[in-house]
C-alpha cells in the first residue's frame, strides 16, 4: 500500500514538474508557411525564424516569438475629401495591395505598419489630386494610380512593406457639381448628334447636286432612268397608268 501511495505521489510530482517545465520553463511555438517568426530574448531581437515548430526557453532567457503574416493583403482607403487645383472638393476612394517583405523592419520600425500604410496613401493622394484640375483628374485617372504607387512604394519599402498595386476606385463629385457635369455631358452628346446629322444632310445634298449636274450634262442618263422605272412598274401586278412629261412618249397603259 505504501509503495502504491509512493508511486502515485511520484507520478503527481512528475506530472506537475512536466507541466511546470512546459508552461514556465519552455513553451512550444509554431511558425506557419505564410509567416515569418521574430525571435526575441529578454526583449532583444535574436533572429528571424522560418516555418516550423520551436521550443522557446521562457525562464532565464525570456524567449518570445512574434509571428508576422506575409501574405498579400488588400487595403481599402475609404472616401477622402480632397481639394483639386481649381479648389473643388471631390471624394476619392483607393484600393491598395501589399505584403510584408521584411518582417523585422515592419515590426521594429512601426508600431502599426497597417496604420502607416493608410496614412502614407492618404498623404500621397492629397498631394497628387491637388496638382490636377477637376477635368484633368478624370482624364488622368489611370496615370494617377500609377503615380500613387510610385510615390508611396519607396517610403513603405523602408518599413519592410512591398506595395504591389494602388488604384483609384471611385471619384465622387458633390451633388451640385454632379448635376452640372451631367447636363454638360448631355449637351455634348446632343451637339455631337446634331453635328453627325448635319454632316449626313450635307453629304446627301452634295450627292444630289452631283447627280443633277451629271444628268444636265448627259440627258441620256435621265432617259435611261425613266425606262428603268417603267420596267419596274411593268413587273407589278394590276393596272398602272404612266404619264410622261411634255416632249416625251405618249401616255401608256400597262395591264
MIKOL-91116 format. One record per atom (N, C-alpha, C): x, y, z; residue in three letters. Coordinates in steps of 0.02 Angstrom, whole numbers, padded with zeros to 5 digits, always signed. Each point is the difference from the previous one (the first is absolute). Example, Ala and Ser with C-alpha at 12.3 -4.5 7.8 and 13.67 -1.06 7.14 Angstrom:
2
+00660-00284+00390ala/-00045+00059+00000ala/+00045+00060+00000ala/-00018+00053-00036ser/+00042+00059+00003ser/-00039+00055+00037ser/
This chain:
255
+00042-00060+00000unk/-00042+00060+00000unk/+00043+00063+00000unk/+00052-00003+00044unk/+00044+00058+00003unk/+00036+00010-00066unk/+00019-00055-00034unk/+00034+00005-00065unk/-00046+00032-00052unk/-00064-00020+00002unk/-00048+00028-00047unk/-00008+00075+00010unk/-00005+00019+00065unk/-00007+00071+00016unk/+00061+00038-00024unk/+00059-00030+00010unk/+00062+00033-00021unk/+00001+00009-00075unk/-00021-00052-00037unk/-00001+00004-00073unk/-00048+00054-00023unk/-00058+00004+00032unk/-00049+00051-00019unk/+00027+00070+00013unk/+00031+00007+00058unk/+00028+00066+00018unk/+00054+00020-00050unk/+00045-00048-00016unk/+00053+00014-00048unk/-00029+00017-00069unk/-00054-00035-00018unk/-00032+00014-00065unk/-00029+00071-00002unk/-00032+00018+00057unk/-00029+00067+00003unk/+00055+00053-00003unk/+00054-00013+00038unk/+00056+00048+00000unk/+00031+00006-00070unk/+00007-00057-00035unk/+00029+00001-00067unk/-00045+00038-00048unk/-00066-00011+00007unk/-00048+00034-00044unk/+00003+00076+00011unk/+00002+00019+00065unk/+00004+00071+00017unk/+00065+00030-00027unk/+00054-00038+00007unk/+00065+00024-00024unk/-00001+00009-00075unk/-00029-00048-00036unk/-00003+00005-00073unk/-00043+00059-00021unk/-00057+00009+00032unk/-00043+00056-00017unk/+00034+00066+00016unk/+00037+00002+00054unk/+00037+00061+00018unk/+00052+00016-00053unk/+00036-00052-00022unk/+00050+00010-00051unk/-00032+00025-00065unk/-00056-00031-00019unk/-00033+00017-00063unk/-00032+00069+00001unk/-00022+00023+00058unk/-00035+00064+00004unk/+00044+00057+00025unk/+00050-00016+00040unk/+00041+00052+00030unk/+00071+00001-00029unk/+00031-00057-00006unk/+00069-00004-00022unk/+00004+00003-00077unk/-00036-00045-00034unk/+00001+00000-00074unk/-00073+00003-00025unk/-00006+00023-00063unk/-00067+00006-00029unk/+00004-00017-00075unk/-00043-00043-00026unk/+00001-00016-00071unk/-00033+00055-00041unk/+00031+00019-00055unk/-00028+00049-00046unk/+00007-00026-00071unk/-00044+00024-00044unk/+00001-00023-00069unk/-00005+00059-00048unk/+00042+00000-00051unk/-00002+00050-00052unk/-00030-00032-00062unk/-00053+00029-00027unk/-00035-00027-00057unk/+00037+00016-00065unk/-00020-00034-00053unk/+00034+00008-00065unk/-00002+00071-00025unk/-00054+00037+00014unk/-00009+00068-00025unk/+00025+00053+00049unk/+00037-00020+00050unk/+00023+00046+00051unk/+00076+00003+00004unk/+00024+00054+00030unk/+00070+00005+00022unk/-00002+00009+00075unk/+00041-00040+00035unk/+00000+00003+00073unk/+00059+00041+00025unk/-00014+00048+00043unk/+00053+00042+00030unk/+00013-00025+00071unk/+00060-00023+00012unk/+00019-00027+00066unk/+00033+00056+00041unk/-00027+00009+00060unk/+00026+00050+00047unk/+00023-00036+00063unk/+00054+00024+00031unk/+00025-00027+00063unk/+00010+00059+00048unk/-00039+00000+00054unk/+00002+00054+00048unk/-00010+00068-00034unk/-00047+00003-00048unk/-00017+00062-00033unk/+00044+00019-00059unk/+00051-00039-00014unk/+00045+00016-00055unk/-00012-00047-00059unk/+00003+00028-00060unk/-00008-00040-00060unk/+00060-00047-00008unk/-00013-00063-00013unk/+00053-00050-00009unk/+00008-00018-00073unk/-00053-00027-00030unk/+00002-00019-00071unk/-00071-00011-00026unk/-00003-00009-00066unk/-00064-00013-00033unk/-00005-00075-00014unk/-00056-00029+00019unk/-00011-00072-00008unk/-00046-00014-00058unk/+00016-00054-00037unk/-00042-00022-00054unk/-00056-00045+00025unk/-00040-00027-00045unk/-00055-00044+00020unk/+00026-00061+00039unk/-00036-00020+00051unk/+00019-00059+00040unk/-00023+00006+00072unk/+00018-00050+00041unk/-00019-00002+00071unk/+00063+00011+00042unk/-00007+00042+00051unk/+00057+00019+00042unk/-00018-00004+00074unk/+00052-00015+00040unk/-00008+00001+00073unk/+00037+00061+00027unk/-00038+00044+00031unk/+00030+00061+00027unk/+00014-00008+00074unk/+00058+00024+00021unk/+00020-00002+00071unk/-00023+00065+00031unk/-00055-00004+00037unk/-00029+00060+00030unk/+00038+00021+00063unk/+00017-00050+00042unk/+00036+00015+00062unk/+00072+00020-00017unk/+00026+00047+00037unk/+00069+00025-00006unk/+00009+00038-00067unk/-00008-00034-00056unk/+00013+00031-00065unk/-00057+00045-00023unk/-00059-00013+00026unk/-00057+00044-00017unk/-00016+00002-00075unk/+00002-00057-00032unk/-00011-00001-00073unk/-00075+00008-00016unk/-00013+00039-00052unk/-00068+00011-00024unk/+00001-00001-00076unk/-00057-00018-00029unk/-00005-00004-00073unk/-00057+00045-00024unk/+00014+00040-00051unk/-00051+00042-00032unk/-00006-00023-00072unk/-00059-00023-00019unk/-00013-00024-00068unk/-00030+00056-00041unk/+00030+00013-00059unk/-00023+00054-00044unk/-00026-00032-00065unk/-00061+00016-00018unk/-00031-00027-00060unk/+00031+00034-00062unk/+00023-00039-00049unk/+00032+00028-00060unk/-00043-00010-00062unk/-00062-00020+00008unk/-00044-00010-00058unk/-00022+00067-00030unk/-00020-00002-00064unk/-00025+00060-00033unk/-00064+00022+00033unk/-00003+00065+00015unk/-00057+00028+00036unk/-00029+00058-00038unk/-00066+00006+00001unk/-00034+00055-00033unk/-00022+00051+00052unk/+00010+00063-00016unk/-00019+00055+00045unk/-00043+00049-00038unk/-00059+00014+00028unk/-00045+00050-00030unk/+00005+00065+00040unk/+00017+00053-00034unk/+00003+00066+00032unk/-00067+00034-00015unk/-00043+00009+00051unk/-00066+00029-00012unk/+00005+00069-00032unk/-00057+00023-00026unk/-00003+00063-00037unk/+00031+00057+00040unk/+00049+00033-00031unk/+00033+00057+00031unk/-00020+00064-00038unk/-00020+00052+00036unk/-00018+00063-00033unk/+00064+00040-00013unk/+00014+00012-00064unk/+00062+00032-00020unk/-00016+00059-00046unk/+00040+00053+00006unk/-00009+00059-00042unk/+00043-00006-00063unk/-00031+00013-00057unk/+00038+00000-00063unk/+00036+00066-00009unk/+00037+00006-00054unk/+00039+00061-00013unk/-00046+00060-00008unk/-00061-00010-00028unk/-00047+00054-00008unk/-00047+00007+00060unk/+00022-00026+00058unk/-00035+00009+00065unk/-00069-00031+00002unk/-00009-00056-00033unk/-00063-00036+00003unk/+00009-00063+00042unk/-00047-00014+00044unk/+00005-00058+00045unk/-00028-00063-00033unk/+00040-00052-00001unk/-00022-00065-00026unk/+00016-00053+00052unk/-00036-00056-00004unk/+00012-00055+00046unk/+00030-00058-00040unk/+00059-00022+00021unk/+00038-00050-00037unk/+00009-00062+00044unk/-00014-00059-00029unk/+00008-00064+00034unk/+00058-00038-00031unk/+00043-00029+00043unk/+00059-00037-00024unk/-00004-00073+00019unk/+00032-00041-00041unk/+00010-00071+00015unk/+00075-00014-00007unk/+00030-00032+00050unk/+00072-00016-00003unk/+00011-00073+00018unk/+00051-00029-00030unk/+00020-00069+00015unk/+00074+00001+00021unk/+00014-00031+00057unk/+00068+00000+00026unk/+00014-00066+00036unk/+00064-00012+00013unk/+00022-00057+00039unk/+00061+00020+00040unk/+00009-00033+00057unk/+00060+00012+00041unk/+00057-00039-00029unk/+00052+00036-00023unk/+00059-00033-00029unk/+00054-00010+00052unk/+00004+00044+00049unk/+00051-00004+00053unk/-00036+00006+00067unk/-00012-00057+00032unk/-00038+00000+00063unk/+00035+00039+00055unk/+00066-00004+00001unk/+00038+00035+00052unk/-00011+00075-00005unk/+00009+00027-00060unk/-00008+00072-00010unk/-00072+00021+00014unk/-00048-00038-00023unk/-00071+00018+00009unk/-00018+00001+00074unk/+00028-00046+00040unk/-00018-00004+00070unk/+00039+00049+00044unk/+00064+00010-00017unk/+00043+00042+00043unk/-00005+00074-00016unk/-00013+00017-00063unk/+00001+00071-00019unk/-00068+00034+00007unk/-00053-00037+00005unk/-00066+00030+00005unk/-00041-00035+00054unk/-00035+00040+00039unk/-00044-00029+00051unk/-00057-00038-00034unk/-00024+00028-00056unk/-00053-00034-00039unk/+00012+00019-00073unk/+00031-00046-00038unk/+00015+00017-00069unk/-00064+00007-00041unk/-00055-00032+00020unk/-00063+00007-00035unk/-00025+00072+00002unk/+00006+00032+00059unk/-00021+00070+00007unk/+00044+00045-00042unk/+00065-00013-00001unk/+00047+00041-00038unk/-00013-00006-00075unk/-00018-00060-00024unk/-00017-00008-00071unk/-00060+00043-00017unk/-00050-00002+00043unk/-00061+00039-00009unk/+00017+00075-00004unk/+00040+00024+00047unk/+00017+00071+00002unk/+00044+00021-00058unk/+00046-00043-00020unk/+00045+00016-00055unk/-00039+00007-00065unk/-00049-00044-00011unk/-00041+00005-00060unk/-00043+00063+00001unk/-00025+00018+00058unk/-00039+00061+00006unk/+00041+00061-00019unk/+00061+00005+00027unk/+00043+00058-00015unk/+00018+00003-00074unk/+00017-00057-00029unk/+00017-00002-00071unk/-00060+00021-00043unk/-00059-00023+00020unk/-00061+00016-00038unk/-00014+00075+00002unk/+00005+00030+00059unk/-00014+00072+00006unk/+00049+00041-00042unk/+00064-00020+00001unk/+00049+00037-00039unk/-00011-00005-00074unk/-00020-00059-00024unk/-00011-00009-00072unk/-00063+00034-00025unk/-00056-00011+00036unk/-00064+00029-00022unk/+00005+00076-00001unk/+00036+00029+00048unk/+00008+00073+00003unk/+00038+00028-00060unk/+00033-00042-00039unk/+00037+00023-00058unk/-00041-00002-00064unk/-00062-00026+00004unk/-00043-00007-00060unk/-00063+00043+00008unk/-00025+00025-00057unk/-00067+00029-00001unk/-00050-00058-00001unk/-00064+00017+00009unk/-00051-00053+00001unk/-00003-00037-00067unk/+00002+00038-00055unk/-00001-00032-00066unk/+00062-00042-00010unk/+00058+00025+00020unk/+00062-00037-00007unk/+00000-00063+00042unk/-00034+00002+00057unk/-00003-00058+00045unk/-00036-00058-00034unk/-00055+00014-00034unk/-00037-00053-00035unk/+00039-00026-00060unk/+00037+00044-00033unk/+00037-00020-00059unk/+00061-00043+00016unk/+00027+00009+00061unk/+00063-00034+00017unk/-00010-00049+00059unk/-00059-00031+00003unk/-00015-00045+00056unk/+00048-00058+00004unk/+00015-00031-00058unk/+00047-00057-00001unk/+00070+00022+00018unk/+00021+00058-00028unk/+00067+00025+00016unk/+00006+00018+00073unk/-00055+00023+00030unk/+00000+00017+00071unk/+00015-00061+00043unk/-00029-00057-00018unk/+00012-00062+00036unk/+00074-00019-00003unk/+00030+00006-00059unk/+00071-00016-00008unk/+00043+00046+00041unk/-00014+00064+00000unk/+00039+00049+00038unk/-00007-00012+00075unk/-00058-00020+00023unk/-00009-00015+00071unk/+00046-00057+00021unk/+00003-00052-00041unk/+00043-00057+00015unk/+00073+00021+00002unk/+00020+00041-00049unk/+00070+00023-00004unk/+00019+00043+00060unk/-00047+00040+00025unk/+00016+00044+00057unk/+00001-00037+00066unk/-00049-00045+00010unk/-00006-00033+00065unk/+00047-00060+00008unk/+00016-00035-00055unk/+00039-00062+00005unk/+00068+00009+00034unk/+00041+00050-00018unk/+00066+00007+00033unk/-00004+00010+00075unk/-00047+00041+00022unk/-00009+00012+00072unk/-00020-00063+00036unk/-00047-00038-00029unk/-00023-00062+00032unk/+00055-00054-00001unk/+00043+00002-00051unk/+00054-00049-00004unk/+00047+00008+00059unk/+00008+00061+00025unk/+00042+00012+00059unk/-00029-00035+00062unk/-00065-00010+00000unk/-00034-00034+00056unk/-00005-00075-00011unk/+00032-00025-00053unk/-00003-00071-00014unk/-00063-00023-00034unk/-00038+00048-00030unk/-00064-00016-00032unk/+00008+00011-00075unk/-00021-00049-00039unk/+00001+00005-00073unk/-00069+00018-00026unk/-00005+00059-00030unk/-00064+00022-00028unk/-00005-00027-00071unk/-00045-00049-00009unk/-00007-00033-00065unk/-00039+00044-00050unk/-00055+00029+00023unk/-00042+00040-00045unk/-00041+00049+00041unk/-00016+00055-00032unk/-00043+00051+00032unk/-00041+00033-00054unk/-00066+00001+00009unk/-00042+00027-00052unk/-00056+00043+00027unk/-00021+00048-00041unk/-00058+00042+00016unk/-00063-00038-00018unk/-00040-00015+00049unk/-00062-00039-00013unk/-00056+00046-00023unk/-00013+00053+00037unk/-00056+00045-00016unk/+00021+00072+00011unk/-00027+00044-00042unk/+00005+00072+00010unk/-00072+00026+00001unk/-00022+00023+00058unk/-00070+00021+00009unk/-00003+00075+00005unk/-00044+00030-00040unk/-00011+00073+00001unk/-00055+00018+00049unk/+00002+00060+00028unk/-00057+00024+00041unk/-00063+00003-00043unk/-00058+00001+00032unk/-00063-00002-00036unk/-00008+00055-00051unk/+00017+00064+00016unk/-00010+00055-00047unk/+00046-00007-00061unk/+00063-00019+00013unk/+00047-00010-00055unk/-00020-00059-00045unk/-00027-00052+00032unk/-00021-00059-00039unk/-00055+00020-00049unk/-00047+00042+00023unk/-00054+00022-00045unk/+00027+00042-00057unk/+00048+00043+00015unk/+00029+00043-00053unk/+00036-00043-00052unk/+00039-00049+00023unk/+00037-00043-00046unk/-00046-00045-00040unk/-00056-00021+00031unk/-00048-00041-00036unk/-00032+00039-00057unk/-00019+00063+00015unk/-00030+00042-00052unk/+00051+00016-00055unk/+00062+00012+00020unk/+00052+00014-00050unk/+00012-00060-00045unk/-00001-00060+00029unk/+00009-00061-00039unk/-00058-00010-00049unk/-00062+00013+00024unk/-00058-00007-00043unk/+00003+00050-00059unk/+00020+00063+00017unk/+00004+00051-00053unk/+00054-00019-00051unk/+00054-00029+00024unk/+00053-00021-00046unk/-00023-00055-00046unk/-00038-00048+00027unk/-00027-00055-00041unk/-00049+00027-00052unk/-00043+00047+00020unk/-00048+00029-00048unk/+00037+00038-00055unk/+00052+00036+00020unk/+00039+00038-00050unk/+00034-00048-00050unk/+00026-00055+00026unk/+00031-00049-00044unk/-00051-00031-00048unk/-00060-00016+00026unk/-00053-00028-00042unk/-00021+00049-00055unk/-00007+00064+00019unk/-00019+00051-00050unk/+00054+00008-00053unk/+00063-00005+00021unk/+00055+00006-00047unk/+00000-00058-00050unk/-00013-00060+00025unk/-00003-00059-00044unk/-00057+00007-00049unk/-00058+00022+00024unk/-00058+00009-00044unk/+00014+00052-00054unk/+00031+00056+00020unk/+00016+00052-00049unk/+00049-00025-00053unk/+00049-00040+00022unk/+00048-00027-00048unk/-00035-00047-00050unk/-00047-00042+00026unk/-00036-00046-00044unk/-00043+00038-00050unk/-00034+00053+00024unk/-00043+00039-00045unk/+00042+00036-00053unk/+00058+00025+00020unk/+00044+00033-00048unk/+00025-00049-00052unk/+00017-00060+00023unk/+00024-00051-00047unk/-00055-00019-00049unk/-00063-00007+00024unk/-00056-00016-00044unk/-00013+00055-00051unk/+00005+00064+00024unk/-00011+00056-00046unk/+00054+00002-00054unk/+00061-00012+00019unk/+00054-00001-00049unk/-00010-00056-00051unk/-00023-00057+00024unk/-00013-00057-00044unk/-00055+00018-00051unk/-00055+00033+00024unk/-00054+00020-00045unk/+00024+00051-00050unk/+00041+00048+00023unk/+00026+00051-00045unk/+00044-00031-00054unk/+00040-00047+00020unk/+00043-00034-00050unk/-00041-00039-00050unk/-00054-00032+00024unk/-00044-00038-00045unk/-00034+00047-00050unk/-00025+00057+00025unk/-00034+00048-00044unk/+00048+00027-00052unk/+00062+00014+00020unk/+00049+00026-00047unk/+00017-00052-00053unk/+00004-00063+00021unk/+00016-00054-00047unk/-00056-00010-00050unk/-00063+00004+00023unk/-00058-00008-00045unk/-00004+00058-00050unk/+00014+00062+00026unk/-00002+00059-00044unk/+00052-00006-00056unk/+00057-00028+00016unk/+00053-00007-00049unk/-00012-00060-00046unk/-00039-00049+00025unk/-00013-00061-00039unk/-00074-00017+00004unk/-00044+00029-00045unk/-00072-00012+00003unk/-00019-00073-00009unk/+00043-00038-00031unk/-00016-00071-00012unk/-00007-00037+00066unk/+00037+00023+00050unk/-00005-00033+00066unk/-00070+00005+00028unk/-00033+00059-00009unk/-00069+00009+00024unk/-00047-00047-00038unk/+00011-00006-00067unk/-00043-00044-00039unk/+00007-00073+00023unk/+00061-00021+00016unk/+00012-00068+00025unk/-00035-00011+00067unk/+00001+00051+00043unk/-00033-00006+00065unk/-00075-00008-00010unk/-00029+00037-00049unk/-00072-00006-00013unk/-00018-00071-00024unk/+00041-00025-00046unk/-00013-00067-00025unk/+00007-00052+00056unk/+00047+00010+00044unk/+00010-00047+00056unk/-00062+00002+00046unk/-00027+00059+00010unk/-00060+00007+00042unk/-00060-00034-00032unk/-00007+00009-00068unk/-00055-00033-00035unk/+00005-00076+00005unk/+00060-00025-00005unk/+00010-00073+00004unk/-00019-00026+00069unk/+00016+00038+00051unk/-00017-00021+00068unk/-00075+00002+00011unk/-00034+00052-00029unk/-00072+00004+00008unk/-00036-00056-00037unk/+00028-00019-00058unk/-00031-00052-00040unk/+00000-00067+00037unk/+00046-00010+00045unk/+00005-00064+00036unk/-00053-00005+00055unk/-00031+00056+00020unk/-00048-00001+00054unk/-00068-00023-00026unk/-00036-00039+00039unk/-00067-00023-00022unk/-00051+00057+00001unk/-00053-00007-00039unk/-00053+00050-00002unk/+00010+00049-00057unk/-00046+00049-00005unk/+00002+00050-00052unk/+00038+00061+00023unk/+00042+00028-00043unk/+00039+00060+00015unk/-00002+00047-00059unk/-00006+00064+00014unk/+00001+00051-00052unk/+00061+00043+00009unk/+00039+00007-00053unk/+00062+00039+00003unk/-00008+00059-00046unk/+00009+00061+00026unk/-00004+00061-00040unk/+00069+00030-00004unk/+00028+00005-00059unk/+00067+00028-00008unk/-00004+00075-00005unk/+00054+00033+00012unk/+00003+00073-00003unk/-00006+00024-00072unk/-00015+00065-00008unk/-00008+00028-00067unk/+00063-00012-00041unk/-00008-00019-00062unk/+00057-00014-00042unk/+00021-00072+00003unk/-00032-00039+00045unk/+00017-00071+00007unk/-00045-00041-00044unk/-00003-00064+00013unk/-00042-00046-00037unk/-00073+00009+00020unk/-00047-00022-00042unk/-00071+00006+00019unk/-00014-00043+00062unk/-00057+00017+00032unk/-00019-00037+00061unk/-00008-00073-00016unk/+00020-00042+00048unk/-00005-00072-00008unk/-00042-00030+00056unk/-00038-00050-00018unk/-00036-00037+00052unk/+00030-00071+00004unk/+00019-00018+00059unk/+00027-00065+00011unk/-00049-00043+00035unk/-00018-00059-00028unk/-00049-00044+00029unk/+00034-00065+00021unk/
